[in-house]
């Protein structure tokens, strides 16, 4: 059916009017259903549950806020679902001291995702539209995840941490 390359994937760009239902489901499965399945498996591990005080960190996207690029309706919808999943699960698991957060990257350069789906002109435009004037890096995203997993991030729960160089903020 559709080939994907990671835990988060656009799968392909299709305008809604031309989008097959199979594509819609494939994008939701790889981006939203996977978050549900992995988190549920962790909570059920060894017949028990994630220990109190644990951390759940989902991966969202700037597309949840700005709708993404052309042909990314399914991807933007799935990532908006990840945001809602994060907030709802934070309420559910908070009484056990388990934090649930989401890191939402903006444009991260030199990645297979953008090599496949974003033409060079689009990549330049994304960088130009970022107040910090540069693409994000995988290390930028990893630093945000490390913070949320650390003791310093222990009072953060239910948040979507935008890591996008100022391309979008609340």
SESEFI-736013 format. One line per field, with one value per atom (N, C-alpha, C): residue in three letters; atom name; x, y, z. Coordinates in pm, 1 decimal. Example, Ala and Ser with C-alpha at 12.3 -4.5 7.8 and 13.67 -1.06 7.14 Angstrom:
# residues 2
guza	c(ALA,ALA,ALA,SER,SER,SER)
kelum	c(N,CA,C,N,CA,C)
east	c(1319.0,1230.0,1320.0,1285.0,1367.0,1290.0)
north	c(-569.0,-450.0,-330.0,-225.0,-106.0,3.0)
up	c(780.0,780.0,780.0,708.0,714.0,787.0)
END
This chain:
# residues 170
guza	c(UNK,UNK,UNK,UNK,UNK,UNK,UNK,UNK,UNK,UNK,UNK,UNK,UNK,UNK,UNK,UNK,UNK,UNK,UNK,UNK,UNK,UNK,UNK,UNK,UNK,UNK,UNK,UNK,UNK,UNK,UNK,UNK,UNK,UNK,UNK,UNK,UNK,UNK,UNK,UNK,UNK,UNK,UNK,UNK,UNK,UNK,UNK,UNK,UNK,UNK,UNK,UNK,UNK,UNK,UNK,UNK,UNK,UNK,UNK,UNK,UNK,UNK,UNK,UNK,UNK,UNK,UNK,UNK,UNK,UNK,UNK,UNK,UNK,UNK,UNK,UNK,UNK,UNK,UNK,UNK,UNK,UNK,UNK,UNK,UNK,UNK,UNK,UNK,UNK,UNK,UNK,UNK,UNK,UNK,UNK,UNK,UNK,UNK,UNK,UNK,UNK,UNK,UNK,UNK,UNK,UNK,UNK,UNK,UNK,UNK,UNK,UNK,UNK,UNK,UNK,UNK,UNK,UNK,UNK,UNK,UNK,UNK,UNK,UNK,UNK,UNK,UNK,UNK,UNK,UNK,UNK,UNK,UNK,UNK,UNK,UNK,UNK,UNK,UNK,UNK,UNK,UNK,UNK,UNK,UNK,UNK,UNK,UNK,UNK,UNK,UNK,UNK,UNK,UNK,UNK,UNK,UNK,UNK,UNK,UNK,UNK,UNK,UNK,UNK,UNK,UNK,UNK,UNK,UNK,UNK,UNK,UNK,UNK,UNK,UNK,UNK,UNK,UNK,UNK,UNK,UNK,UNK,UNK,UNK,UNK,UNK,UNK,UNK,UNK,UNK,UNK,UNK,UNK,UNK,UNK,UNK,UNK,UNK,UNK,UNK,UNK,UNK,UNK,UNK,UNK,UNK,UNK,UNK,UNK,UNK,UNK,UNK,UNK,UNK,UNK,UNK,UNK,UNK,UNK,UNK,UNK,UNK,UNK,UNK,UNK,UNK,UNK,UNK,UNK,UNK,UNK,UNK,UNK,UNK,UNK,UNK,UNK,UNK,UNK,UNK,UNK,UNK,UNK,UNK,UNK,UNK,UNK,UNK,UNK,UNK,UNK,UNK,UNK,UNK,UNK,UNK,UNK,UNK,UNK,UNK,UNK,UNK,UNK,UNK,UNK,UNK,UNK,UNK,UNK,UNK,UNK,UNK,UNK,UNK,UNK,UNK,UNK,UNK,UNK,UNK,UNK,UNK,UNK,UNK,UNK,UNK,UNK,UNK,UNK,UNK,UNK,UNK,UNK,UNK,UNK,UNK,UNK,UNK,UNK,UNK,UNK,UNK,UNK,UNK,UNK,UNK,UNK,UNK,UNK,UNK,UNK,UNK,UNK,UNK,UNK,UNK,UNK,UNK,UNK,UNK,UNK,UNK,UNK,UNK,UNK,UNK,UNK,UNK,UNK,UNK,UNK,UNK,UNK,UNK,UNK,UNK,UNK,UNK,UNK,UNK,UNK,UNK,UNK,UNK,UNK,UNK,UNK,UNK,UNK,UNK,UNK,UNK,UNK,UNK,UNK,UNK,UNK,UNK,UNK,UNK,UNK,UNK,UNK,UNK,UNK,UNK,UNK,UNK,UNK,UNK,UNK,UNK,UNK,UNK,UNK,UNK,UNK,UNK,UNK,UNK,UNK,UNK,UNK,UNK,UNK,UNK,UNK,UNK,UNK,UNK,UNK,UNK,UNK,UNK,UNK,UNK,UNK,UNK,UNK,UNK,UNK,UNK,UNK,UNK,UNK,UNK,UNK,UNK,UNK,UNK,UNK,UNK,UNK,UNK,UNK,UNK,UNK,UNK,UNK,UNK,UNK,UNK,UNK,UNK,UNK,UNK,UNK,UNK,UNK,UNK,UNK,UNK,UNK,UNK,UNK,UNK,UNK,UNK,UNK,UNK,UNK,UNK,UNK,UNK,UNK,UNK,UNK,UNK,UNK,UNK,UNK,UNK,UNK,UNK,UNK,UNK,UNK,UNK,UNK,UNK,UNK,UNK,UNK,UNK,UNK,UNK,UNK,UNK,UNK,UNK,UNK,UNK,UNK,UNK,UNK,UNK,UNK,UNK,UNK,UNK,UNK,UNK,UNK,UNK,UNK,UNK,UNK,UNK,UNK,UNK,UNK,UNK,UNK,UNK,UNK,UNK,UNK,UNK,UNK,UNK,UNK,UNK,UNK,UNK,UNK,UNK,UNK,UNK,UNK,UNK)
kelum	c(N,CA,C,N,CA,C,N,CA,C,N,CA,C,N,CA,C,N,CA,C,N,CA,C,N,CA,C,N,CA,C,N,CA,C,N,CA,C,N,CA,C,N,CA,C,N,CA,C,N,CA,C,N,CA,C,N,CA,C,N,CA,C,N,CA,C,N,CA,C,N,CA,C,N,CA,C,N,CA,C,N,CA,C,N,CA,C,N,CA,C,N,CA,C,N,CA,C,N,CA,C,N,CA,C,N,CA,C,N,CA,C,N,CA,C,N,CA,C,N,CA,C,N,CA,C,N,CA,C,N,CA,C,N,CA,C,N,CA,C,N,CA,C,N,CA,C,N,CA,C,N,CA,C,N,CA,C,N,CA,C,N,CA,C,N,CA,C,N,CA,C,N,CA,C,N,CA,C,N,CA,C,N,CA,C,N,CA,C,N,CA,C,N,CA,C,N,CA,C,N,CA,C,N,CA,C,N,CA,C,N,CA,C,N,CA,C,N,CA,C,N,CA,C,N,CA,C,N,CA,C,N,CA,C,N,CA,C,N,CA,C,N,CA,C,N,CA,C,N,CA,C,N,CA,C,N,CA,C,N,CA,C,N,CA,C,N,CA,C,N,CA,C,N,CA,C,N,CA,C,N,CA,C,N,CA,C,N,CA,C,N,CA,C,N,CA,C,N,CA,C,N,CA,C,N,CA,C,N,CA,C,N,CA,C,N,CA,C,N,CA,C,N,CA,C,N,CA,C,N,CA,C,N,CA,C,N,CA,C,N,CA,C,N,CA,C,N,CA,C,N,CA,C,N,CA,C,N,CA,C,N,CA,C,N,CA,C,N,CA,C,N,CA,C,N,CA,C,N,CA,C,N,CA,C,N,CA,C,N,CA,C,N,CA,C,N,CA,C,N,CA,C,N,CA,C,N,CA,C,N,CA,C,N,CA,C,N,CA,C,N,CA,C,N,CA,C,N,CA,C,N,CA,C,N,CA,C,N,CA,C,N,CA,C,N,CA,C,N,CA,C,N,CA,C,N,CA,C,N,CA,C,N,CA,C,N,CA,C,N,CA,C,N,CA,C,N,CA,C,N,CA,C,N,CA,C,N,CA,C,N,CA,C,N,CA,C,N,CA,C,N,CA,C,N,CA,C,N,CA,C,N,CA,C,N,CA,C,N,CA,C,N,CA,C,N,CA,C,N,CA,C,N,CA,C,N,CA,C,N,CA,C,N,CA,C,N,CA,C,N,CA,C,N,CA,C,N,CA,C,N,CA,C,N,CA,C,N,CA,C,N,CA,C,N,CA,C,N,CA,C,N,CA,C,N,CA,C,N,CA,C,N,CA,C)
east	c(84.1,0.0,87.8,111.8,194.6,319.9,432.9,560.3,589.7,625.7,662.4,805.2,863.2,1004.7,1032.5,934.4,964.0,838.6,857.0,745.2,651.4,696.3,611.3,638.7,532.5,554.1,434.1,460.7,356.8,295.7,369.2,334.5,325.8,259.9,248.9,165.7,175.1,97.0,-18.7,-141.1,-259.9,-362.4,-418.1,-529.9,-647.8,-728.6,-838.0,-928.4,-960.1,-1050.7,-995.3,-862.4,-801.7,-749.5,-768.0,-710.9,-794.2,-729.1,-794.7,-813.6,-919.7,-944.9,-830.5,-769.8,-656.6,-538.7,-516.7,-409.6,-440.2,-562.5,-605.0,-574.6,-617.4,-596.2,-447.9,-370.5,-227.4,-158.8,-191.8,-129.0,-171.6,-299.8,-344.5,-282.0,-271.1,-211.2,-66.0,13.9,156.3,182.5,92.5,117.1,36.4,-84.4,-169.3,-195.6,-239.2,-267.0,-140.9,-26.3,99.5,126.5,95.3,114.8,25.6,-98.0,-190.4,-136.9,-98.2,-54.7,72.2,170.9,296.9,274.4,199.6,175.6,96.8,-5.2,-83.3,5.4,93.2,182.8,276.1,327.7,416.0,339.1,217.6,137.8,102.2,94.3,59.8,181.3,301.7,423.6,428.5,460.9,473.5,347.8,232.8,107.3,83.7,181.1,165.9,139.2,202.1,182.6,312.5,319.4,433.4,443.6,563.2,575.0,530.4,478.9,443.4,566.8,543.8,653.7,719.9,663.9,722.2,696.5,748.0,735.8,687.2,590.9,546.5,572.9,644.8,675.4,639.5,539.6,493.3,565.8,558.4,616.6,502.8,486.8,385.4,449.6,393.3,445.1,386.3,461.7,411.7,286.5,275.5,160.0,28.3,30.8,-91.8,-143.3,-53.4,-90.0,-116.5,-33.9,-45.7,-103.3,-141.9,-202.8,-105.9,23.0,122.4,121.6,196.2,205.7,93.3,97.0,-3.7,-8.7,-127.9,-145.4,-119.4,-116.9,-84.7,-204.4,-325.9,-445.4,-445.6,-420.4,-422.6,-313.3,-194.8,-82.9,-113.5,-162.6,-194.7,-303.2,-403.4,-510.9,-458.0,-370.7,-313.6,-230.2,-148.2,-63.9,-147.3,-257.7,-348.5,-409.0,-434.0,-481.2,-379.4,-251.6,-145.0,-147.1,-171.7,-180.4,-294.3,-411.4,-525.0,-501.0,-439.5,-403.5,-312.9,-215.7,-121.3,-194.4,-280.6,-349.3,-444.8,-519.7,-614.2,-540.9,-432.9,-358.3,-287.4,-245.2,-183.4,-281.9,-407.2,-508.4,-530.4,-532.4,-556.9,-442.9,-318.6,-203.7,-142.8,-181.2,-126.9,-138.0,-251.6,-261.8,-157.0,-96.1,10.5,149.1,155.0,284.2,349.3,276.1,328.1,299.7,403.3,383.9,369.6,288.2,265.0,278.4,374.1,400.7,426.4,432.8,454.9,559.0,653.0,748.5,702.1,682.3,630.6,735.5,814.0,915.5,854.5,926.7,898.9,985.9,1036.8,1121.4,1255.8,1285.6,1414.4,1484.8,1593.4,1664.5,1744.5,1788.2,1874.0,1815.8,1687.0,1621.7,1555.4,1542.6,1475.6,1332.9,1263.7,1127.0,1122.2,1203.2,1199.4,1268.7,1364.5,1424.5,1319.0,1225.2,1120.4,1004.9,967.3,839.4,845.5,961.1,968.0,1071.1,1025.0,1120.9,1218.9,1333.7,1437.9,1386.8,1305.2,1249.4,1161.8,1087.2,1004.0,1088.6,1199.6,1289.9,1349.4,1391.1,1445.2,1338.8,1216.3,1107.4,1079.2,1084.2,1061.5,1167.8,1290.8,1399.6,1382.5,1348.2,1329.6,1214.4,1115.2,1001.2,1021.8,1141.2,1173.0,1251.0,1199.2,1269.3,1415.8,1450.7,1590.7,1675.2,1611.3,1683.4,1761.0,1721.1,1789.8,1692.0,1729.2,1651.3,1680.2,1584.7,1610.1,1699.1,1753.9,1837.7,1780.3,1813.9,1771.6,1817.6,1934.5,1982.7,1891.7,1834.0,1739.8,1619.3,1570.3,1453.4,1492.2,1606.8,1653.0,1669.3,1716.6,1733.6,1599.2,1496.2,1362.7,1310.9,1333.4,1291.0,1366.9,1497.4,1577.5,1524.2,1490.7,1436.9,1308.2,1214.9,1087.1,1103.0,1205.8,1230.9,1309.8,1364.8,1454.4,1378.2,1446.0,1384.5,1343.7,1418.2,1384.1,1251.0,1209.7,1083.3,968.6,990.4,893.3,760.9,753.7,627.8,557.2,611.0,548.1,465.3,338.7,255.6,141.7,105.1,-2.4,38.1,166.7,209.5,253.0,240.0,297.9,410.1,532.1,650.0,689.4,663.0,695.5,845.3,910.7,1055.0,1070.9,1054.9,1045.1,1113.6,1199.3,1273.2,1186.9,1066.0,976.1,881.9,879.3,788.7,642.7,616.2,480.7,493.6,415.0,406.8,272.6,237.3,104.3,108.8)
north	c(-118.3,0.0,123.5,187.3,307.0,274.2,314.9,292.1,410.8,384.1,490.5,470.3,576.8,573.0,609.9,611.0,647.5,651.7,692.8,698.9,814.2,907.9,1019.1,1038.9,1043.7,1051.9,1115.3,1195.9,1258.4,1156.3,1055.0,946.7,995.9,1106.4,1165.3,1291.8,1374.5,1499.2,1481.8,1497.0,1485.7,1589.4,1664.1,1750.9,1663.6,1713.9,1634.8,1576.4,1653.5,1605.4,1483.7,1469.0,1354.4,1248.9,1270.3,1180.0,1053.4,940.0,811.8,791.1,724.4,695.1,612.3,528.1,447.1,535.5,643.4,736.6,804.3,853.4,916.4,824.2,698.0,602.5,573.6,564.0,536.6,649.6,774.3,888.4,894.6,874.5,874.4,758.7,643.2,528.1,553.6,605.1,622.3,738.6,836.0,954.5,960.8,910.0,920.0,783.8,688.9,556.5,495.4,521.0,468.2,524.2,651.2,709.3,638.1,611.8,537.7,397.6,324.9,185.9,174.7,258.6,252.5,291.3,397.6,441.4,336.7,280.8,175.8,56.3,17.8,-95.4,-66.6,55.1,91.6,87.8,136.8,137.7,-3.6,-97.1,-236.6,-327.5,-278.0,-358.5,-457.9,-583.4,-693.0,-710.1,-681.1,-700.4,-596.4,-510.7,-406.1,-274.6,-173.2,-41.2,36.1,142.2,232.5,275.6,279.8,320.4,464.7,490.3,627.3,715.0,837.1,929.6,915.9,833.0,813.3,931.4,920.2,1026.4,968.3,1034.9,1005.1,1131.0,1116.7,1231.2,1193.4,1260.9,1237.8,1333.6,1302.8,1390.8,1446.2,1576.4,1645.8,1714.0,1826.6,1900.6,2040.3,2132.0,2265.3,2258.0,2154.8,2138.6,2132.9,2089.6,2087.8,2228.9,2325.8,2465.4,2543.3,2519.2,2603.4,2530.5,2405.7,2330.2,2263.9,2286.8,2224.2,2281.9,2218.6,2263.2,2206.6,2237.1,2188.1,2035.9,1981.9,1836.8,1766.7,1841.5,1782.7,1780.5,1777.6,1780.1,1664.3,1543.9,1427.3,1436.6,1479.3,1492.2,1597.0,1713.6,1819.3,1772.6,1702.7,1652.1,1548.9,1460.2,1358.6,1422.5,1521.5,1587.0,1670.0,1729.4,1797.7,1695.7,1575.7,1467.5,1429.3,1431.2,1402.6,1508.0,1633.8,1739.4,1709.4,1674.7,1642.6,1517.6,1417.1,1293.3,1325.9,1413.0,1452.9,1516.9,1611.7,1685.0,1594.7,1511.7,1422.4,1319.9,1263.2,1162.4,1223.9,1350.3,1418.2,1424.1,1451.6,1453.8,1314.8,1214.6,1077.5,1024.3,1052.7,993.8,1085.0,1212.2,1306.9,1263.1,1207.8,1165.3,1061.7,995.1,899.0,961.9,1092.1,1157.8,1133.1,1075.4,1052.2,1177.6,1235.4,1351.6,1307.1,1380.9,1352.7,1484.5,1490.6,1612.3,1577.7,1681.4,1665.5,1767.6,1724.5,1814.4,1830.8,1956.3,1985.2,2059.5,1986.2,2050.8,2134.2,2237.9,2311.1,2252.3,2335.8,2287.9,2242.3,2114.7,2057.2,2017.4,2085.9,2065.1,1936.7,1903.1,1786.5,1658.2,1638.5,1516.3,1447.2,1315.9,1243.2,1292.9,1335.1,1385.2,1499.7,1602.0,1718.0,1692.4,1602.7,1564.7,1502.8,1426.8,1360.2,1452.5,1541.0,1609.7,1761.0,1822.3,1968.0,2007.7,2067.8,2111.9,2213.5,2225.8,2315.3,2457.8,2507.2,2643.0,2652.0,2547.2,2544.1,2540.8,2470.1,2465.5,2604.0,2671.4,2806.6,2901.3,2887.9,2972.8,2945.7,2819.5,2785.5,2849.9,2844.7,2906.6,3058.0,3117.1,3262.5,3309.2,3223.7,3258.3,3229.3,3190.6,3159.7,3276.3,3339.6,3454.6,3428.3,3306.5,3278.6,3261.5,3254.3,3254.7,3129.6,3018.9,2893.4,2777.5,2666.9,2544.5,2486.6,2414.1,2337.5,2219.5,2159.2,2040.7,1928.9,1805.1,1696.6,1718.1,1779.6,1806.8,1906.3,2002.5,2095.8,2020.5,1924.6,1847.2,1755.7,1692.7,1603.4,1678.7,1802.5,1882.3,1907.3,1933.0,1954.4,1826.0,1712.7,1584.2,1556.5,1581.1,1559.4,1644.3,1769.9,1855.9,1797.2,1759.5,1707.3,1574.9,1499.4,1372.4,1390.7,1508.2,1532.2,1571.9,1569.4,1619.0,1766.6,1844.3,1986.2,2005.2,1908.1,1915.8,1845.9,1807.1,1724.1,1792.7,1924.8,1993.5,2035.5,1993.5,2020.2,1898.7,1919.0,1810.8,1870.5,1798.2,1843.1,1954.1,1976.4,2087.0,2035.1,2122.0,2100.8,2203.1,2153.9,2240.2,2265.2,2386.2,2423.5,2448.9,2372.6,2385.8,2420.8,2551.3,2590.1,2723.2,2771.2,2894.2,3018.5,3010.2,3125.2,3130.0,3022.4,3018.6,3020.3,2972.4,2972.6,2977.6,3060.7,3058.0,3109.4,3076.7,3111.2,3245.5)
up	c(0.0,0.0,0.0,115.6,124.8,203.9,153.4,220.3,310.3,434.4,526.4,572.5,627.6,662.6,806.5,891.5,1028.6,1112.2,1236.0,1330.1,1298.4,1221.4,1177.6,1029.8,951.8,808.5,741.0,642.4,561.4,465.5,429.2,338.3,193.8,169.6,36.6,45.0,-55.9,-59.6,-157.9,-107.4,-190.5,-146.8,-240.1,-204.3,-160.3,-72.0,-15.6,-124.1,-225.8,-330.7,-404.7,-409.4,-476.7,-379.4,-250.6,-150.9,-136.6,-148.4,-125.9,24.2,59.8,200.5,259.3,179.1,226.1,266.4,188.7,223.4,357.0,372.3,497.8,615.8,604.6,714.4,736.0,629.5,642.6,719.2,686.8,753.5,899.6,928.0,1067.5,1145.1,1081.0,1149.6,1188.1,1095.4,1123.0,1218.9,1226.8,1308.3,1437.6,1438.9,1557.4,1621.0,1542.2,1597.2,1657.5,1596.7,1651.0,1790.5,1814.3,1947.7,2049.5,2011.7,2098.0,2127.3,2022.9,2041.0,2124.5,2096.5,2170.8,2316.9,2340.0,2477.3,2554.5,2492.4,2560.0,2592.8,2500.6,2525.8,2643.4,2651.9,2763.0,2895.3,2894.4,3017.5,3062.5,2969.3,3000.3,3015.4,2996.6,2992.9,3108.5,3076.0,3173.3,3257.1,3198.7,3270.7,3378.1,3400.7,3501.4,3434.1,3482.8,3423.9,3431.8,3356.3,3367.6,3513.8,3568.7,3708.7,3730.0,3846.8,3883.1,3865.4,3819.4,3797.4,3661.4,3574.5,3441.8,3349.3,3228.0,3128.1,2995.4,2936.3,2801.0,2719.3,2608.6,2523.1,2379.4,2327.3,2190.4,2095.9,1967.4,1866.5,1780.8,1786.6,1707.6,1589.1,1550.9,1436.8,1434.4,1378.9,1350.6,1263.4,1181.0,1092.8,1169.7,1295.1,1375.6,1399.7,1401.5,1426.3,1298.4,1195.6,1075.8,955.0,971.4,862.9,767.6,785.6,699.1,559.4,472.6,334.0,249.2,122.0,29.3,31.2,31.8,28.3,159.5,270.4,400.5,496.2,443.1,527.5,627.2,580.4,668.9,774.9,733.8,827.4,934.5,893.6,989.5,1086.3,1035.1,1120.5,1220.1,1173.3,1261.8,1372.2,1336.2,1435.9,1532.9,1487.7,1579.8,1676.4,1626.5,1712.9,1819.2,1783.0,1880.1,1991.1,1955.4,2056.8,2155.0,2103.3,2189.2,2272.2,2212.4,2282.8,2401.4,2378.1,2482.6,2600.4,2572.2,2679.1,2756.9,2685.3,2752.6,2838.4,2784.9,2860.0,2980.3,2968.5,3083.8,3200.3,3172.8,3279.0,3337.6,3250.9,3295.7,3381.9,3344.2,3413.6,3519.7,3521.0,3618.0,3762.0,3804.7,3944.8,3986.6,3889.1,3919.2,3906.5,3882.3,3868.3,3734.1,3640.4,3506.0,3423.8,3365.9,3280.9,3136.2,3062.9,2921.6,2847.4,2756.9,2681.7,2536.3,2455.7,2312.8,2268.0,2187.4,2123.6,1979.4,1937.9,1804.2,1721.6,1642.8,1561.0,1448.9,1412.8,1290.1,1180.6,1093.0,984.4,1040.3,1021.4,1061.5,932.6,902.8,776.4,773.0,654.5,630.9,689.3,667.5,714.5,595.4,601.9,493.4,468.8,574.1,560.1,459.6,481.2,392.5,259.2,256.4,128.4,37.2,95.7,18.1,-16.0,75.1,61.7,42.8,63.0,54.2,-50.1,-160.6,-262.6,-203.9,-266.6,-216.0,-195.6,-287.6,-273.2,-148.4,-120.2,0.4,126.7,121.3,235.9,262.4,156.3,172.6,228.9,181.9,230.5,377.9,418.9,559.9,648.0,605.6,682.1,685.3,571.9,565.2,654.9,674.7,758.9,906.4,942.6,1081.6,1141.4,1247.2,1303.8,1339.6,1378.3,1409.2,1283.9,1167.3,1040.7,1008.9,1065.1,1034.1,1047.9,989.9,1006.3,1144.5,1197.0,1318.3,1286.1,1389.6,1374.5,1460.6,1429.0,1517.5,1662.1,1680.8,1816.8,1890.3,1816.9,1879.3,1935.5,1860.4,1902.8,2018.8,2008.6,2114.8,2247.4,2242.4,2364.5,2431.8,2353.2,2410.3,2475.3,2409.8,2466.6,2596.8,2595.6,2717.3,2832.7,2805.4,2910.9,2968.3,2881.8,2929.9,3004.7,2971.9,3040.6,3169.7,3190.9,3304.6,3430.5,3544.8,3667.8,3656.7,3578.4,3562.1,3491.0,3411.0,3339.4,3410.0,3534.6,3606.1,3636.3,3631.4,3659.3,3531.0,3416.7,3287.5,3249.1,3224.2,3171.7,3090.2,2986.9,2899.2,2804.8,2788.8,2702.1,2566.0,2468.5,2337.1,2327.5,2329.5,2326.5,2181.3,2135.1,1997.8,1986.4,1900.6,1878.4,1729.9,1700.2,1560.9,1528.2,1613.7,1586.2,1577.4,1630.2,1628.7,1510.0,1430.1,1314.9,1358.6,1480.5,1535.9,1686.4,1749.7,1896.1,1938.7,2060.8,2115.0,2181.3)
END
